[in-house]
Structure formats: C-alpha cells, structure tokens
C-alpha cells in the first residue's frame, strides 16, 4: 500500500472520490446537480489544495482505494483552540473490497500528522456511523456539551 498526499494532478480523481463518497452515503444527484457540484469542486480544489485543503490517498498496485480530506481554518483563539487554527476531517472513504485493511487509518494518520504540522489546536471530524470504530481507535471522541450555541 502506498499513502500519499494529493496534488493538482489529482483534481479529477479527488472529484470522483468525492462522488464515490456521496454514493456510498446514499446521495443521488440529478445531472444538473452533479454538473453544478463538479464545477464548484473543481474551482474549490484548484484554489485551496495544499493551502487550507488537503487530501490523502491510499493506493494498492497504483489504484486509489481510500481517501480522506482535511480542511483547515483560522478563528480567534480561545481556550479550546489556543492557536486559533482548527481542522475538519471529512470525506473518509474506502472502496468496499478494501475495507478493514488499514487503508482509511493510514490516510487519517497522514492527515492527523499534517494537522499537527499546520499548528491546528483542534481537530474535528465529519463522520458517518460506518467509520466510527476507525475514528475511536484513532482517539476521536464525542465532544462534551458546551455552554455555547452551536
């Protein structure tokens, strides 16, 4: 298995993997919706990739089998995120025939290490129920209730 960070040459792959994720989650799009989302994703990835949006890809025999995305942002610092920089992990996806082989875990570990290097003081996760065991194994927890309105 090879784990790597995506670059601009992976634009079409990242869009396709995003739609694979949507499909696995049961989302269905009209042709018009898919066209609009593709245009938006193309623009977003071109502008943000490896600046404040990162994608890890695991490959077996040169074929992508798993991916995960990290989007970072900066907010005024507080006691929860003292650097003001937070990261959100999303779009964790593995093709069914490669699940339970460590592919998603490897992608996530790469992004977690990157989030530390990017000085993120808080890492949140947009997660499906299917991935819960992987996230728990990596130390993610459901946050305690806050007195602030979400």
N, C-alpha and C positions, 0 to 999 in steps of 0.2 A: 504494500500500500504506500502510495506517495501522497503526502499532505503538502499543500502549497497555498499561498495567497494569490488571489485573482489579480489580473492586471487588465488594462484596456483591451487587450486581445481577446478577453473572455466576455465581452459585452453580450453577445448573442447567447452564450452559454448561461450567464447569470440570469438573463431574462427567461430563458427556457426553464431553468431550475426554479425560478420563482413561480412560474405557471405550473410546474410539476407539483410544487408545494401546495398551491391553491387547489389543484385537482385532488390531491391526497386528502385535503381538508373538506372535500365535497362541494367546493365552489364551482359554479357553472357560469359561463360568460356568454353573452351574445357576441356575434362577430364585431359589432360596433364597440362594445365594452373592451374586448380583447385588443382591438386596434388602438383605442384610447390609452389603455393601460400600457401597452407596448411602447407607445410614443413617450408617455410620461417616464417609464422606467429607463428608456434609452437616454433621455435628457438627464434624468437624475444621476444615473450611474456615470455618464460621461463627466458630469460636473463634480461629483463627490467621491468617486472611487479612490481609495488610498489617501484621502484627505480627512474626511469625517465619516466615511462609509467604507467598510472593509468586508471582504468575503473570503472565507477559507473553503477549499475544495479538496476532497479526498478522491484519489483515483486508484483504480486497480487495472493493470495492463493498459494504462493510458486512457481509460474511460472514466469519466466522472461518476461517482457512486453516492456521494454525500456532499452536503454544503451547509454552511451556517453564515449568517451575516451579523455584522456589528455596526451600529450607528452611534456616533458619539455626539454630544452636545455640551455646551457650557452654560451654566446658570450662576447666579450669585451664590457664593459659598455659604454654607451653613454647617451645623454640627453633623448632619447626615452625610453630606458630601463636601468635605473641607477644601478640596481643590476647586470645587465648582464644576468639575468635569464629570459627566456621567456617560455610561454606555448602555445601550439596549441591544441584547442579542435576540435575533429573530430569524425566521425562515430556516430553522434547523430541519433538514430534510435528508432522508436516505431512501434510495430505491428499495422496495420491499425485499428483494433477494439478497441484499447486503446488510440488512438489519441484524442487530445483536452480534456484530463482528468488530465493534470498536471504531467504526468509521466516523460516526457523529461525535463520539467522545474525542477523537483526535482533532476534528475540526473545531470543536468547542475549546479544547485546551489551547490550541493555537491562538484563538481569539481572546481567551482569558489572559494569556501572556501578553498579547498585544495591548489589551486594555490597561494592563499594569504599566507597560512602557509608555502608553499615551497619557499616563497620570490620571486615569479615571479613579475617583474615590468611591464610586458606587456603580454597580453593575446590575441592571435589571434584565428580566427575561420575559419575552412574549412567548408563552409556551402552550402547547396542546397537552392534553391528558396523556397521549401516547408516549410523549417524551419524558414524562415526569420521573421515571426511575433513573434515567441518564442524568437529569438535572440534579436530583437529590444526591446521586453518587458523587457529583462534582461539587457539592456543598451549597447549592442554591436552596434557599428557604423561603417560605411564605412570610412576607414582612409583617411585623407586629402592627396592629392598628395605630393610626396616627391621629392626633387631635386636629390635623389639617384636613380640609375637604379635598378629596382627590380631584 
